[in-house]
């Protein structure tokens, strides 16, 4: 499996409001930047979208080191999702899971593409160069009003 490093981030101007997502992919000496946005969204939706888009950009199964500053996404995929699925996409409080459409898409990408993913949380805006680049890309993706 090819090793790939992915940094992802989401941004929102207002929450909800216009938002963007950014992805920095590194494989050996090669780098690729991706970004996009939506006119009315939330920060959590952009964080999820960034991870989905980063993983969808990979053409074959890879060993992915994925760095993100969203505890919501990291804990959702590594801790909470199994329970949500077992409860029919309900939280422990029996409420519908927020952003279920994106969580289900992320689950399909993670389960169905053959990647081995190591999830790494980094503190946002703390000087990590990959996270700072992903943040700048996410901000570039925010549509202007």
Backbone as JSON Lines, residues from 0, in Angstrom:
{"i":0,"aa":"X","n":[0.84,-1.19,0.0],"ca":[0.0,0.0,0.0],"c":[0.87,1.24,0.0]}
{"i":1,"aa":"X","n":[0.54,2.16,-0.86],"ca":[1.27,3.42,-0.91],"c":[0.95,4.26,0.32]}
{"i":2,"aa":"X","n":[2.0,4.82,0.96],"ca":[1.73,5.72,2.08],"c":[1.34,7.11,1.58]}
{"i":3,"aa":"X","n":[0.29,7.67,2.17],"ca":[-0.2,8.99,1.81],"c":[-0.5,9.74,3.1]}
{"i":4,"aa":"X","n":[-0.15,11.02,3.13],"ca":[-0.49,11.88,4.25],"c":[-1.54,12.86,3.78]}
{"i":5,"aa":"X","n":[-2.61,13.0,4.55],"ca":[-3.68,13.92,4.21],"c":[-3.92,14.84,5.41]}
{"i":6,"aa":"X","n":[-3.98,16.14,5.14],"ca":[-4.39,17.14,6.12],"c":[-5.72,17.71,5.64]}
{"i":7,"aa":"X","n":[-6.69,17.8,6.55],"ca":[-8.0,18.34,6.17],"c":[-8.42,19.42,7.16]}
{"i":8,"aa":"X","n":[-9.26,20.35,6.67],"ca":[-9.82,21.36,7.56],"c":[-11.09,21.92,6.93]}
{"i":9,"aa":"X","n":[-11.95,22.44,7.8],"ca":[-13.15,23.12,7.37],"c":[-13.18,24.51,7.96]}
{"i":10,"aa":"X","n":[-13.93,25.4,7.31],"ca":[-14.05,26.78,7.78],"c":[-15.47,27.24,7.52]}
{"i":11,"aa":"X","n":[-15.96,28.13,8.37],"ca":[-17.3,28.67,8.19],"c":[-17.3,30.12,8.65]}
{"i":12,"aa":"X","n":[-17.9,30.99,7.86],"ca":[-18.04,32.41,8.21],"c":[-19.45,32.59,8.73]}
{"i":13,"aa":"X","n":[-19.59,32.46,10.04],"ca":[-20.9,32.31,10.65],"c":[-21.13,30.82,10.77]}
{"i":14,"aa":"X","n":[-21.99,30.4,11.65],"ca":[-22.2,28.95,11.82],"c":[-23.66,28.74,12.21]}
{"i":15,"aa":"X","n":[-24.57,28.63,11.23],"ca":[-24.33,28.42,9.81],"c":[-23.98,29.7,9.05]}
{"i":16,"aa":"X","n":[-23.45,29.46,7.86],"ca":[-23.07,30.55,6.97],"c":[-22.3,29.96,5.81]}
{"i":17,"aa":"X","n":[-21.66,30.82,5.01],"ca":[-20.84,30.29,3.92],"c":[-19.63,29.56,4.48]}
{"i":18,"aa":"X","n":[-19.33,28.39,3.91],"ca":[-18.24,27.58,4.44],"c":[-17.38,26.99,3.35]}
{"i":19,"aa":"X","n":[-16.18,26.57,3.76],"ca":[-15.25,25.96,2.82],"c":[-14.53,24.79,3.46]}
{"i":20,"aa":"X","n":[-13.99,23.94,2.6],"ca":[-13.2,22.8,3.05],"c":[-11.89,22.8,2.28]}
{"i":21,"aa":"X","n":[-10.84,22.27,2.91],"ca":[-9.54,22.21,2.27],"c":[-8.82,20.91,2.58]}
{"i":22,"aa":"X","n":[-8.05,20.44,1.6],"ca":[-7.33,19.18,1.72],"c":[-5.93,19.35,1.15]}
{"i":23,"aa":"X","n":[-4.94,18.89,1.88],"ca":[-3.56,18.8,1.39],"c":[-3.19,17.33,1.39]}
{"i":24,"aa":"X","n":[-2.86,16.78,0.21],"ca":[-2.43,15.39,0.08],"c":[-0.95,15.36,-0.24]}
{"i":25,"aa":"X","n":[-0.24,14.45,0.41],"ca":[1.19,14.27,0.14],"c":[1.48,12.78,-0.05]}
{"i":26,"aa":"X","n":[2.14,12.47,-1.15],"ca":[2.6,11.1,-1.42],"c":[4.01,11.23,-1.95]}
{"i":27,"aa":"X","n":[4.99,10.87,-1.11],"ca":[6.38,11.07,-1.5],"c":[6.64,12.56,-1.69]}
{"i":28,"aa":"X","n":[7.2,12.93,-2.84],"ca":[7.5,14.33,-3.11],"c":[6.32,15.05,-3.74]}
{"i":29,"aa":"X","n":[5.27,14.32,-4.11],"ca":[4.12,14.92,-4.78],"c":[3.14,15.5,-3.77]}
{"i":30,"aa":"X","n":[2.57,16.64,-4.11],"ca":[1.53,17.28,-3.3],"c":[0.37,17.66,-4.19]}
{"i":31,"aa":"X","n":[-0.82,17.6,-3.6],"ca":[-2.02,18.04,-4.31],"c":[-2.88,18.8,-3.32]}
{"i":32,"aa":"X","n":[-3.46,19.9,-3.76],"ca":[-4.34,20.71,-2.93],"c":[-5.74,20.67,-3.51]}
{"i":33,"aa":"X","n":[-6.73,20.54,-2.65],"ca":[-8.13,20.54,-3.05],"c":[-8.89,21.49,-2.13]}
{"i":34,"aa":"X","n":[-9.91,22.14,-2.67],"ca":[-10.76,22.96,-1.83],"c":[-12.09,23.2,-2.53]}
{"i":35,"aa":"X","n":[-13.08,23.56,-1.75],"ca":[-14.41,23.87,-2.27],"c":[-15.23,24.45,-1.14]}
{"i":36,"aa":"X","n":[-16.5,24.73,-1.44],"ca":[-17.33,25.31,-0.4],"c":[-18.79,25.29,-0.76]}
{"i":37,"aa":"X","n":[-19.58,25.79,0.18],"ca":[-21.03,25.86,0.03],"c":[-21.51,27.2,0.58]}
{"i":38,"aa":"X","n":[-22.57,27.76,-0.02],"ca":[-23.03,29.08,0.41],"c":[-23.7,29.09,1.79]}
{"i":39,"aa":"X","n":[-24.28,27.97,2.23],"ca":[-24.96,27.93,3.52],"c":[-24.71,26.55,4.13]}
{"i":40,"aa":"X","n":[-23.88,26.53,5.18],"ca":[-23.47,25.25,5.76],"c":[-23.02,25.48,7.19]}
{"i":41,"aa":"X","n":[-22.42,24.47,7.79],"ca":[-21.87,24.59,9.13],"c":[-20.4,24.16,9.13]}
{"i":42,"aa":"X","n":[-19.69,24.54,10.17],"ca":[-18.3,24.15,10.28],"c":[-18.15,22.63,10.31]}
{"i":43,"aa":"X","n":[-19.0,21.94,11.07],"ca":[-18.89,20.49,11.15],"c":[-19.12,19.82,9.79]}
{"i":44,"aa":"X","n":[-20.05,20.34,9.01],"ca":[-20.29,19.77,7.67],"c":[-19.06,19.97,6.79]}
{"i":45,"aa":"X","n":[-18.39,21.1,6.92],"ca":[-17.2,21.35,6.1],"c":[-16.03,20.47,6.56]}
{"i":46,"aa":"X","n":[-15.91,20.24,7.87],"ca":[-14.87,19.33,8.37],"c":[-15.08,17.93,7.81]}
{"i":47,"aa":"X","n":[-16.32,17.44,7.84],"ca":[-16.64,16.12,7.3],"c":[-16.39,16.07,5.8]}
{"i":48,"aa":"X","n":[-16.82,17.1,5.09],"ca":[-16.64,17.13,3.63],"c":[-15.17,17.09,3.26]}
{"i":49,"aa":"X","n":[-14.33,17.79,4.0],"ca":[-12.9,17.79,3.71],"c":[-12.32,16.38,3.78]}
{"i":50,"aa":"X","n":[-12.68,15.64,4.83],"ca":[-12.16,14.27,4.98],"c":[-12.68,13.39,3.84]}
{"i":51,"aa":"X","n":[-13.96,13.5,3.53],"ca":[-14.55,12.7,2.44],"c":[-13.83,13.0,1.12]}
{"i":52,"aa":"X","n":[-13.68,14.28,0.81],"ca":[-13.04,14.66,-0.46],"c":[-11.59,14.21,-0.52]}
{"i":53,"aa":"X","n":[-10.89,14.3,0.59],"ca":[-9.5,13.84,0.62],"c":[-9.39,12.36,0.33]}
{"i":54,"aa":"X","n":[-10.25,11.57,0.94],"ca":[-10.2,10.12,0.72],"c":[-10.69,9.75,-0.68]}
{"i":55,"aa":"X","n":[-11.7,10.46,-1.19],"ca":[-12.18,10.19,-2.54],"c":[-11.14,10.5,-3.61]}
{"i":56,"aa":"X","n":[-10.21,11.38,-3.3],"ca":[-9.17,11.76,-4.27],"c":[-8.17,10.63,-4.51]}
{"i":57,"aa":"X","n":[-8.12,9.66,-3.61],"ca":[-7.16,8.56,-3.76],"c":[-7.69,7.54,-4.76]}
{"i":58,"aa":"X","n":[-6.86,7.18,-5.73],"ca":[-7.29,6.32,-6.82],"c":[-7.18,4.83,-6.53]}
{"i":59,"aa":"X","n":[-6.39,4.46,-5.5],"ca":[-6.21,3.05,-5.15],"c":[-6.07,2.96,-3.64]}
{"i":60,"aa":"X","n":[-6.24,1.76,-3.07],"ca":[-6.1,1.64,-1.61],"c":[-4.71,2.1,-1.14]}
{"i":61,"aa":"X","n":[-4.72,2.9,-0.08],"ca":[-3.49,3.48,0.45],"c":[-3.44,3.32,1.97]}
{"i":62,"aa":"X","n":[-2.22,3.43,2.51],"ca":[-2.04,3.55,3.96],"c":[-2.03,5.05,4.24]}
{"i":63,"aa":"X","n":[-3.12,5.54,4.83],"ca":[-3.34,6.98,4.99],"c":[-3.04,7.4,6.42]}
{"i":64,"aa":"X","n":[-2.21,8.42,6.55],"ca":[-2.05,9.13,7.82],"c":[-2.87,10.41,7.67]}
{"i":65,"aa":"X","n":[-4.02,10.46,8.34],"ca":[-4.95,11.57,8.16],"c":[-4.91,12.47,9.39]}
{"i":66,"aa":"X","n":[-4.6,13.75,9.15],"ca":[-4.46,14.74,10.21],"c":[-5.61,15.73,10.11]}
{"i":67,"aa":"X","n":[-6.3,15.94,11.24],"ca":[-7.42,16.86,11.27],"c":[-7.49,17.52,12.63]}
{"i":68,"aa":"X","n":[-8.09,18.71,12.66],"ca":[-8.18,19.42,13.94],"c":[-9.59,19.35,14.52]}
{"i":69,"aa":"X","n":[-10.43,18.49,13.96],"ca":[-11.81,18.35,14.41],"c":[-11.96,17.11,15.29]}
{"i":70,"aa":"X","n":[-12.16,17.34,16.59],"ca":[-12.44,16.21,17.49],"c":[-13.79,15.59,17.13]}
{"i":71,"aa":"X","n":[-14.73,16.4,16.65],"ca":[-16.04,15.91,16.23],"c":[-15.88,14.82,15.17]}
{"i":72,"aa":"X","n":[-15.09,15.06,14.14],"ca":[-14.91,14.07,13.08],"c":[-14.09,12.89,13.59]}
{"i":73,"aa":"X","n":[-13.0,13.15,14.28],"ca":[-12.14,12.05,14.74],"c":[-12.89,11.12,15.7]}
{"i":74,"aa":"X","n":[-13.56,11.7,16.69],"ca":[-14.3,10.86,17.64],"c":[-15.51,10.21,16.98]}
{"i":75,"aa":"X","n":[-16.14,10.93,16.07],"ca":[-17.29,10.36,15.37],"c":[-16.93,9.09,14.63]}
{"i":76,"aa":"X","n":[-15.83,9.12,13.91],"ca":[-15.44,7.96,13.1],"c":[-14.8,6.86,13.94]}
{"i":77,"aa":"X","n":[-14.06,7.22,14.98],"ca":[-13.32,6.2,15.74],"c":[-14.07,5.7,16.97]}
{"i":78,"aa":"X","n":[-15.02,6.49,17.51],"ca":[-15.68,6.12,18.76],"c":[-17.2,6.0,18.66]}
{"i":79,"aa":"X","n":[-17.85,6.95,18.0],"ca":[-19.3,7.05,18.09],"c":[-20.05,6.3,16.99]}
{"i":80,"aa":"X","n":[-19.45,6.16,15.81],"ca":[-20.19,5.65,14.66],"c":[-20.77,4.26,14.87]}
{"i":81,"aa":"X","n":[-20.03,3.36,15.48],"ca":[-20.54,1.99,15.68],"c":[-21.85,2.02,16.47]}
{"i":82,"aa":"X","n":[-21.93,2.83,17.49],"ca":[-23.15,2.96,18.28],"c":[-24.28,3.59,17.49]}
{"i":83,"aa":"X","n":[-23.96,4.63,16.72],"ca":[-24.99,5.26,15.89],"c":[-25.61,4.25,14.93]}
{"i":84,"aa":"X","n":[-24.76,3.46,14.29],"ca":[-25.24,2.47,13.33],"c":[-26.09,1.41,14.04]}
{"i":85,"aa":"X","n":[-25.63,0.95,15.19],"ca":[-26.35,-0.08,15.95],"c":[-27.72,0.43,16.4]}
{"i":86,"aa":"X","n":[-27.84,1.74,16.64],"ca":[-29.11,2.33,17.08],"c":[-29.92,2.9,15.92]}
{"i":87,"aa":"X","n":[-29.57,2.55,14.67],"ca":[-30.32,3.07,13.53],"c":[-30.1,4.55,13.31]}
{"i":88,"aa":"X","n":[-28.84,5.0,13.45],"ca":[-28.44,6.39,13.26],"c":[-29.13,7.32,14.26]}
{"i":89,"aa":"X","n":[-29.18,6.85,15.5],"ca":[-29.65,7.67,16.63],"c":[-28.5,7.81,17.62]}
{"i":90,"aa":"X","n":[-28.5,8.94,18.33],"ca":[-27.5,9.15,19.37],"c":[-27.9,8.34,20.6]}
{"i":91,"aa":"X","n":[-27.02,8.34,21.6],"ca":[-27.34,7.65,22.86],"c":[-28.59,8.24,23.5]}
{"i":92,"aa":"X","n":[-28.87,9.52,23.22],"ca":[-30.07,10.19,23.74],"c":[-31.28,9.96,22.84]}
{"i":93,"aa":"X","n":[-31.15,9.05,21.87],"ca":[-32.22,8.68,20.95],"c":[-32.62,9.81,20.0]}
{"i":94,"aa":"X","n":[-31.73,10.76,19.8],"ca":[-31.94,11.84,18.83],"c":[-31.32,11.45,17.5]}
{"i":95,"aa":"X","n":[-31.86,11.96,16.39],"ca":[-31.21,11.67,15.1],"c":[-29.78,12.23,15.07]}
{"i":96,"aa":"X","n":[-28.87,11.48,14.46],"ca":[-27.48,11.93,14.34],"c":[-27.44,13.14,13.39]}
{"i":97,"aa":"X","n":[-26.82,14.21,13.84],"ca":[-26.66,15.38,12.97],"c":[-25.67,15.05,11.86]}
{"i":98,"aa":"X","n":[-25.94,15.57,10.68],"ca":[-25.08,15.38,9.51],"c":[-25.02,13.9,9.09]}
{"i":99,"aa":"X","n":[-26.11,13.19,9.31],"ca":[-26.16,11.76,9.01],"c":[-25.76,11.46,7.57]}
{"i":100,"aa":"X","n":[-26.19,12.3,6.63],"ca":[-25.86,12.06,5.22],"c":[-24.34,12.02,5.01]}
{"i":101,"aa":"X","n":[-23.62,12.94,5.63],"ca":[-22.17,12.97,5.47],"c":[-21.49,11.85,6.25]}
{"i":102,"aa":"X","n":[-22.0,11.54,7.45],"ca":[-21.44,10.42,8.21],"c":[-21.58,9.12,7.43]}
{"i":103,"aa":"X","n":[-22.73,8.91,6.79],"ca":[-22.93,7.69,6.01],"c":[-22.01,7.67,4.8]}
{"i":104,"aa":"X","n":[-21.82,8.82,4.17],"ca":[-20.89,8.88,3.03],"c":[-19.46,8.59,3.49]}
{"i":105,"aa":"X","n":[-19.06,9.17,4.61],"ca":[-17.72,8.92,5.14],"c":[-17.56,7.44,5.48]}
{"i":106,"aa":"X","n":[-18.57,6.84,6.09],"ca":[-18.51,5.43,6.42],"c":[-18.31,4.57,5.17]}
{"i":107,"aa":"X","n":[-19.04,4.89,4.09],"ca":[-18.89,4.15,2.84],"c":[-17.47,4.28,2.28]}
{"i":108,"aa":"X","n":[-16.93,5.49,2.32],"ca":[-15.58,5.71,1.79],"c":[-14.54,4.96,2.64]}
{"i":109,"aa":"X","n":[-14.68,5.02,3.96],"ca":[-13.73,4.37,4.86],"c":[-13.82,2.85,4.73]}
{"i":110,"aa":"X","n":[-15.04,2.32,4.68],"ca":[-15.22,0.87,4.65],"c":[-15.02,0.27,3.26]}
{"i":111,"aa":"X","n":[-15.36,1.02,2.22],"ca":[-15.43,0.43,0.89],"c":[-14.26,0.65,-0.04]}
{"i":112,"aa":"X","n":[-13.27,1.41,0.36],"ca":[-12.19,1.75,-0.55],"c":[-10.9,1.0,-0.27]}
{"i":113,"aa":"X","n":[-10.84,0.24,0.82],"ca":[-9.68,-0.57,1.1],"c":[-8.5,0.17,1.72]}
{"i":114,"aa":"X","n":[-8.72,1.41,2.16],"ca":[-7.63,2.16,2.79],"c":[-7.4,1.67,4.22]}
{"i":115,"aa":"X","n":[-6.15,1.79,4.66],"ca":[-5.83,1.65,6.08],"c":[-5.57,3.06,6.58]}
{"i":116,"aa":"X","n":[-6.4,3.53,7.5],"ca":[-6.36,4.94,7.91],"c":[-5.95,5.05,9.37]}
{"i":117,"aa":"X","n":[-4.93,5.85,9.61],"ca":[-4.52,6.23,10.96],"c":[-5.01,7.66,11.18]}
{"i":118,"aa":"X","n":[-5.89,7.83,12.16],"ca":[-6.5,9.13,12.44],"c":[-5.67,9.88,13.47]}
{"i":119,"aa":"X","n":[-5.24,11.09,13.13],"ca":[-4.4,11.91,14.02],"c":[-5.07,13.26,14.25]}
{"i":120,"aa":"X","n":[-5.28,13.6,15.51],"ca":[-5.79,14.92,15.83],"c":[-4.62,15.87,16.04]}
{"i":121,"aa":"X","n":[-4.72,17.08,15.46],"ca":[-3.74,18.15,15.72],"c":[-4.51,19.37,16.19]}
{"i":122,"aa":"X","n":[-3.9,20.13,17.06],"ca":[-4.54,21.36,17.53],"c":[-4.56,22.38,16.39]}
{"i":123,"aa":"X","n":[-5.73,22.91,16.11],"ca":[-5.87,23.91,15.05],"c":[-5.2,25.22,15.42]}
{"i":124,"aa":"X","n":[-4.7,25.91,14.43],"ca":[-4.08,27.23,14.61],"c":[-2.94,27.22,15.61]}
{"i":125,"aa":"X","n":[-2.19,26.11,15.63],"ca":[-1.08,25.97,16.57],"c":[0.25,25.85,15.84]}
{"i":126,"aa":"X","n":[0.27,26.17,14.56],"ca":[1.53,26.21,13.82],"c":[1.91,24.95,13.08]}
{"i":127,"aa":"X","n":[1.07,23.89,13.09],"ca":[1.38,22.69,12.31],"c":[1.29,23.06,10.83]}
{"i":128,"aa":"X","n":[2.4,22.93,10.07],"ca":[2.4,23.43,8.69],"c":[1.32,22.79,7.8]}
{"i":129,"aa":"X","n":[1.09,21.51,7.92],"ca":[0.07,20.85,7.11],"c":[-1.32,21.34,7.46]}
{"i":130,"aa":"X","n":[-1.6,21.48,8.75],"ca":[-2.9,21.98,9.19],"c":[-3.1,23.43,8.77]}
{"i":131,"aa":"X","n":[-2.06,24.22,8.84],"ca":[-2.17,25.63,8.43],"c":[-2.48,25.73,6.94]}
{"i":132,"aa":"X","n":[-1.85,24.87,6.11],"ca":[-2.14,24.86,4.66],"c":[-3.58,24.43,4.41]}
{"i":133,"aa":"X","n":[-4.04,23.39,5.11],"ca":[-5.42,22.93,4.94],"c":[-6.4,24.03,5.35]}
{"i":134,"aa":"X","n":[-6.09,24.75,6.42],"ca":[-6.92,25.86,6.88],"c":[-6.98,26.96,5.82]}
{"i":135,"aa":"X","n":[-5.84,27.3,5.23],"ca":[-5.82,28.33,4.19],"c":[-6.65,27.88,2.98]}
{"i":136,"aa":"X","n":[-6.56,26.6,2.61],"ca":[-7.35,26.07,1.5],"c":[-8.85,26.12,1.82]}
{"i":137,"aa":"X","n":[-9.21,25.76,3.05],"ca":[-10.61,25.82,3.45],"c":[-11.14,27.24,3.35]}
{"i":138,"aa":"X","n":[-10.35,28.21,3.78],"ca":[-10.77,29.59,3.69],"c":[-10.86,30.07,2.24]}
{"i":139,"aa":"X","n":[-10.0,29.53,1.38],"ca":[-10.07,29.85,-0.05],"c":[-11.37,29.31,-0.66]}
{"i":140,"aa":"X","n":[-11.85,28.19,-0.11],"ca":[-13.07,27.58,-0.63],"c":[-14.37,28.26,-0.22]}
{"i":141,"aa":"X","n":[-14.32,29.14,0.78],"ca":[-15.54,29.8,1.24],"c":[-16.07,30.73,0.15]}
{"i":142,"aa":"X","n":[-17.31,30.51,-0.31],"ca":[-17.85,31.41,-1.34],"c":[-18.11,32.79,-0.77]}
{"i":143,"aa":"X","n":[-17.89,33.81,-1.57],"ca":[-18.18,35.16,-1.13],"c":[-19.68,35.41,-1.28]}
{"i":144,"aa":"X","n":[-20.19,36.22,-0.39],"ca":[-21.65,36.49,-0.42],"c":[-22.01,37.43,-1.53]}
